[in-house]
Amino acid sequence: MDLIEKEHPELKKIQDNPNADLSTEDAIKTLQNHPETFIHPALINGPEFIRIKTPHEVVKNVSKMLLIFTI
């Protein structure tokens, strides 16, 4: 799963080849130092991981996670 927006202007500034595949370690370092390159936010609840692209997805998925969590 890609976590970094390869077309982001900041990534193009810091990487010689922004389209190159980054190692896991390099991707984590990039996200730590340049969080603006993160492709989409994510909801994480234990082992559950959901990529969020719109505000509506937050509401929809948080409701599901809360339902699962309270059962």
KETIPA-758865 format. One record per atom (N, C-alpha, C): residue in one letter; atom name; x negated, y negated, z negated. Coordinates in Angstrom, 1 decimal, padded with zeros to 4 digits. Layout:
% residues N
REC rest atom     xx     yy     zz
REC    A   CA      X      Y      Z
...
END
This chain:
% residues 71
REC rest atom     xx     yy     zz
REC    M    N -000.8  001.2  000.0
REC    M   CA  000.0  000.0  000.0
REC    M    C -000.9 -001.2  000.0
REC    D    N -000.6 -002.1  000.9
REC    D   CA -001.4 -003.4  001.0
REC    D    C -000.9 -004.3 -000.1
REC    L    N -001.8 -004.9 -000.9
REC    L   CA -001.4 -005.9 -001.9
REC    L    C -001.8 -007.3 -001.6
REC    I    N -002.7 -007.4 -000.5
REC    I   CA -003.2 -008.7 -000.2
REC    I    C -002.7 -009.2  001.2
REC    E    N -002.3 -010.4  001.2
REC    E   CA -001.8 -011.0  002.5
REC    E    C -003.1 -011.3  003.4
REC    K    N -003.3 -010.5  004.4
REC    K   CA -004.5 -010.6  005.2
REC    K    C -004.5 -011.9  006.0
REC    E    N -003.4 -012.5  006.2
REC    E   CA -003.3 -013.7  007.0
REC    E    C -003.3 -015.0  006.2
REC    H    N -003.5 -014.8  004.9
REC    H   CA -003.5 -016.0  004.0
REC    H    C -004.8 -016.8  004.2
REC    P    N -004.6 -018.2  004.3
REC    P   CA -005.8 -019.0  004.6
REC    P    C -006.9 -018.9  003.6
REC    E    N -006.6 -018.7  002.4
REC    E   CA -007.6 -018.5  001.3
REC    E    C -008.5 -017.3  001.6
REC    L    N -007.8 -016.2  002.0
REC    L   CA -008.6 -015.0  002.2
REC    L    C -009.5 -015.2  003.4
REC    K    N -009.0 -015.9  004.4
REC    K   CA -009.9 -016.1  005.6
REC    K    C -011.1 -016.9  005.2
REC    K    N -011.0 -017.8  004.2
REC    K   CA -012.1 -018.6  003.7
REC    K    C -013.2 -017.7  003.0
REC    I    N -012.7 -016.7  002.2
REC    I   CA -013.6 -016.0  001.4
REC    I    C -014.1 -014.6  002.0
REC    Q    N -013.4 -014.1  003.0
REC    Q   CA -013.8 -012.9  003.6
REC    Q    C -014.4 -013.1  005.0
REC    D    N -015.4 -012.4  005.4
REC    D   CA -016.0 -012.5  006.7
REC    D    C -015.0 -012.0  007.7
REC    N    N -014.4 -010.8  007.4
REC    N   CA -013.4 -010.2  008.2
REC    N    C -012.1 -009.9  007.3
REC    P    N -011.2 -010.8  007.3
REC    P   CA -010.0 -010.7  006.4
REC    P    C -009.1 -009.4  006.8
REC    N    N -009.3 -008.9  008.0
REC    N   CA -008.5 -007.7  008.4
REC    N    C -009.2 -006.4  008.0
REC    A    N -010.4 -006.5  007.5
REC    A   CA -011.1 -005.3  007.0
REC    A    C -010.4 -004.7  005.8
REC    D    N -010.4 -003.4  005.7
REC    D   CA -009.8 -002.7  004.5
REC    D    C -010.7 -002.9  003.4
REC    L    N -010.2 -003.4  002.3
REC    L   CA -010.9 -003.6  001.0
REC    L    C -010.9 -002.4  000.2
REC    S    N -012.0 -002.1 -000.5
REC    S   CA -011.9 -001.1 -001.5
REC    S    C -011.0 -001.5 -002.6
REC    T    N -010.6 -000.5 -003.4
REC    T   CA -009.7 -000.8 -004.6
REC    T    C -010.3 -001.9 -005.5
REC    E    N -011.6 -001.7 -005.7
REC    E   CA -012.3 -002.6 -006.6
REC    E    C -012.4 -004.0 -006.0
REC    D    N -012.7 -004.1 -004.7
REC    D   CA -012.7 -005.4 -004.1
REC    D    C -011.3 -006.1 -004.0
REC    A    N -010.3 -005.3 -003.8
REC    A   CA -008.9 -005.8 -003.8
REC    A    C -008.6 -006.4 -005.2
REC    I    N -008.9 -005.7 -006.3
REC    I   CA -008.6 -006.1 -007.6
REC    I    C -009.4 -007.4 -007.9
REC    K    N -010.7 -007.5 -007.5
REC    K   CA -011.5 -008.7 -007.7
REC    K    C -010.9 -009.9 -007.0
REC    T    N -010.5 -009.6 -005.7
REC    T   CA -009.9 -010.7 -004.9
REC    T    C -008.6 -011.2 -005.6
REC    L    N -007.7 -010.3 -006.1
REC    L   CA -006.5 -010.7 -006.7
REC    L    C -006.8 -011.4 -008.0
REC    Q    N -007.8 -011.0 -008.8
REC    Q   CA -008.1 -011.7 -010.0
REC    Q    C -008.6 -013.1 -009.7
REC    N    N -009.4 -013.3 -008.7
REC    N   CA -010.0 -014.6 -008.4
REC    N    C -009.1 -015.5 -007.5
REC    H    N -008.2 -014.9 -006.7
REC    H   CA -007.4 -015.6 -005.8
REC    H    C -006.0 -015.0 -005.8
REC    P    N -005.2 -015.2 -006.9
REC    P   CA -003.9 -014.5 -007.0
REC    P    C -002.9 -015.0 -005.9
REC    E    N -003.2 -016.1 -005.3
REC    E   CA -002.4 -016.7 -004.2
REC    E    C -002.3 -015.7 -003.0
REC    T    N -003.3 -014.8 -002.9
REC    T   CA -003.4 -013.9 -001.8
REC    T    C -002.5 -012.7 -002.0
REC    F    N -001.9 -012.5 -003.2
REC    F   CA -001.0 -011.4 -003.4
REC    F    C  000.2 -011.4 -002.5
REC    I    N  000.4 -010.3 -001.8
REC    I   CA  001.4 -010.3 -000.7
REC    I    C  002.9 -010.5 -001.2
REC    H    N  003.3 -009.9 -002.3
REC    H   CA  004.6 -010.1 -002.8
REC    H    C  004.5 -009.8 -004.3
REC    P    N  005.3 -010.5 -005.1
REC    P   CA  005.3 -010.2 -006.5
REC    P    C  005.9 -008.8 -006.7
REC    A    N  005.7 -008.2 -007.9
REC    A   CA  006.2 -006.9 -008.2
REC    A    C  006.8 -006.8 -009.6
REC    L    N  007.8 -006.0 -009.7
REC    L   CA  008.4 -005.7 -011.0
REC    L    C  007.8 -004.4 -011.5
REC    I    N  007.3 -004.3 -012.7
REC    I   CA  006.6 -003.1 -013.2
REC    I    C  007.3 -002.8 -014.5
REC    N    N  007.8 -001.6 -014.6
REC    N   CA  008.3 -001.1 -015.9
REC    N    C  007.9  000.3 -016.1
REC    G    N  006.8  000.5 -016.8
REC    G   CA  006.2  001.8 -017.0
REC    G    C  005.8  002.4 -015.7
REC    P    N  006.3  003.6 -015.3
REC    P   CA  005.9  004.1 -014.0
REC    P    C  006.6  003.5 -012.8
REC    E    N  007.7  002.7 -013.1
REC    E   CA  008.4  002.1 -012.0
REC    E    C  007.7  000.9 -011.4
REC    F    N  007.7  000.8 -010.1
REC    F   CA  007.0 -000.3 -009.4
REC    F    C  007.9 -000.7 -008.2
REC    I    N  008.3 -001.9 -008.2
REC    I   CA  009.2 -002.4 -007.1
REC    I    C  008.6 -003.7 -006.6
REC    R    N  008.4 -003.7 -005.3
REC    R   CA  007.9 -004.9 -004.6
REC    R    C  009.1 -005.9 -004.4
REC    I    N  008.9 -007.1 -004.7
REC    I   CA  010.0 -008.1 -004.6
REC    I    C  009.7 -009.1 -003.4
REC    K    N  010.6 -009.3 -002.5
REC    K   CA  010.5 -010.2 -001.4
REC    K    C  011.4 -011.4 -001.5
REC    T    N  012.5 -011.3 -002.2
REC    T   CA  013.5 -012.4 -002.4
REC    T    C  013.9 -012.5 -003.8
REC    P    N  014.4 -013.7 -004.2
REC    P   CA  014.9 -013.8 -005.6
REC    P    C  016.0 -012.8 -005.9
REC    H    N  016.9 -012.6 -004.9
REC    H   CA  018.0 -011.6 -005.1
REC    H    C  017.5 -010.2 -005.5
REC    E    N  016.4 -009.8 -005.0
REC    E   CA  015.8 -008.5 -005.3
REC    E    C  015.4 -008.4 -006.8
REC    V    N  015.0 -009.6 -007.3
REC    V   CA  014.6 -009.6 -008.8
REC    V    C  015.9 -009.3 -009.6
REC    V    N  016.9 -010.0 -009.3
REC    V   CA  018.2 -009.8 -010.1
REC    V    C  018.7 -008.4 -009.9
REC    K    N  018.7 -007.9 -008.7
REC    K   CA  019.3 -006.6 -008.4
REC    K    C  018.4 -005.5 -009.2
REC    N    N  017.1 -005.6 -009.1
REC    N   CA  016.3 -004.5 -009.6
REC    N    C  016.0 -004.7 -011.1
REC    V    N  016.0 -005.9 -011.7
REC    V   CA  015.9 -006.0 -013.1
REC    V    C  017.2 -005.4 -013.7
REC    S    N  018.3 -005.6 -013.2
REC    S   CA  019.5 -005.0 -013.7
REC    S    C  019.4 -003.4 -013.7
REC    K    N  018.9 -002.9 -012.6
REC    K   CA  018.7 -001.4 -012.6
REC    K    C  017.7 -000.9 -013.6
REC    M    N  016.6 -001.7 -013.8
REC    M   CA  015.6 -001.3 -014.7
REC    M    C  016.1 -001.4 -016.1
REC    L    N  016.9 -002.4 -016.4
REC    L   CA  017.5 -002.5 -017.8
REC    L    C  018.4 -001.4 -018.0
REC    L    N  019.2 -001.0 -017.0
REC    L   CA  020.2  000.1 -017.2
REC    L    C  019.4  001.4 -017.5
REC    I    N  018.3  001.7 -016.8
REC    I   CA  017.5  002.9 -017.0
REC    I    C  016.9  002.8 -018.4
REC    F    N  016.4  001.6 -018.7
REC    F   CA  015.7  001.5 -020.0
REC    F    C  016.6  001.7 -021.2
REC    T    N  017.9  001.3 -021.1
REC    T   CA  018.8  001.4 -022.2
REC    T    C  019.5  002.7 -022.3
REC    I    N  019.4  003.6 -021.3
REC    I   CA  020.1  004.9 -021.4
REC    I    C  019.3  005.8 -022.3
END
